[in-house]
Amino acid sequence: MPENHHNPENGIINISDQAIDDEADSRQGMSLGDHINELRFRLIRVILAVSAVFVFCMIFYKSVWKWALYPREVTAQILDKKPEDVVPLQFLTPWDGLSSVAGLSIKLALLVALPIILAEIWLFVIPGLRHSEKRALGFILSAGSVLSITGALIAFFYAAPVGLAFLTEFNHSLEGTVTTFTAKSYFGFISMACLGFALAFETPLVMMALTWTGLITPQSISKYWRHSVLAISIIGALFTPPDPATMLMLAGCLLVLYFLGYLLSRAVYNKNKKIDGELSEIGEE
């Protein structure tokens, strides 16, 4: 069994099999009931965090409502009109206002509590992981949250208003019609755009993870890039509101993220080959 040692020439630290086994077996003493209790404890913490943000948003619902109307303000600036003239919002039932505010508060609570949710996932699974798996999972969770929030913000502040402007102008071009939106349809449009961009920005991490597991290689990514462009265009149409402006923006972002994923895939692939070579040398010793 190889011992822990540090090679000063290449800066590589080889961790012994015993150390890896000790980390992987750190939870073997826990019963199934103990695992369930800990999972319940983590879920309660997540629910409390989301609930606290939800209550805060409901208390300050006027500020939340004003913030949610920001894309409409940007749309009005693009069209050089007043917001109430561009996208007048309507309530069709007595409870539409309350349900709209509650829906907004829940979505905002999930977004704000995302770091806590990911941290609880991390704390639950990390004791049973190996050292390399801990680092990989930590990177994926942290980078994934940053990328998804970045995508949602891009959609909220830019892509959704542009798409809304395009659709509004198209509606205004149709004779004999009056364009009015319900609050539910407006917030559904914004939410769909934010969700589509948030998921799209996970593309590099998905490609990196698939390379790490050996399901794809950088060679296959470069070989089938044309097929990927077609798939990206279809995904852009499925996960965004049905307007060309937003779909093209998402497709453009996906192309950039795809080639970023290719670079990450190459880095992971080369690192895996290097580790395999070192393990084979250790086995020969």
Summary of the structure (lengths in Angstrom):
residues: 285
radius of gyration: 24.4
end to end distance: 10.3
largest distance: 83.2
contacts: 802
relative contact order: 0.09
helix: 78%
strand: 4%
